[in-house]
Amino acid sequence: MAEFTYLSNVSRGGLSATGSGTLRVTTAPLYKKRSKWLVTTAGRRTRVVANRSGQLTFKVGLGPSHTTQQNSFPADGPPSGWTTSTVRITRA
């Protein structure tokens, strides 16, 4: 099922994502290569190491995938009832 993911408050220190399913995030190259970071979402911490380019890659759970195809991107934000997950990135 193809649909949109809504991102907000995106920064070096984290982001908020709204959608469904599992979102795989790869950041911009903002981190020192091989530096260690904690990614916290829904109270769960995951240790992540920046790659050679200084990027972090991690997954964000947004609940079960929706069963209806999304074919437009509403300007006023995601439809009601969608799952939002806040991610914090801090030094490990």
N, C-alpha and C positions, 0 to 999 in steps of 0.2 A: 504494500500500500504506500503510495507516494503522498507525502504531505509536507507542509512547511514546518520549520522549527523557528521559534521566535527567540532571539537573543536580546538581552538588555543589560545595562550596567557592566559592560565588558571592559575589563582592565587587567593589568598585570596581576592584580590580587584576586581575580575571580570573575564570575559572571552569573547571570540568571538565564535559565533556558526554560521555555514552555513548549510542550508538544506531547508526543507519545513515543513509546518504544525505547530504544537505547541509542543515545547520541554519542558518537565518537568525536572527541575534540582534539584537534592539534592546534596549539597556540602559535602565534607569531614567534619569531626567534628573539625572545626577550630575556632569556635566562642564560647564565654562564654554563658552557658545556660541561656536562657530567655533574652539575650541581644537584643537590637533593631537595625535594619539595614534598609537602603534604597537601593532598587535594582532599578537601572535606566537603561532603554532600550528604544530606539526610542523616547527619550524625556519624557517618562512616568515613574513616580516614584511610587514604591509600597513599603509600609512598611512591613517588615518581622521580625518575632521574632524567634530567634534560639531555637530549641527544646531541650529536656533534654540532648541529646547527643552532643549538640553544632553544629548541622547542620541547614542550611537554605534550604528551599524548595520554589521554585518559577517557574513560567512559562515564556517562551520566545517565542514570535510569530515570525515565519519564513515565513509568507505568505501562500498562498494556497498550499495544498498538491500536489505533483507531480502526474501525471497520468500514468507514466511509471515505472515499477518495476526496481529498481537498484539492480544488482546482482554482481557487482564488486566494488572494492575500489581502484580507481586510485591513484597511488603513488604520482602523481604530484598535488593532491588536488581535490577539487570539480569541477564538470563541470561548464562551464561558464553560467552565467545567474541565478545562484542560489542566494537566499537571505542570506545576512550575517547581523547578529545583534550583536552589541557590548553591553555587560552588565557591569555596574559598580556597585560595592558593597561598600557602605560607612556607617559610623556610623550615626544612626538617632539622 
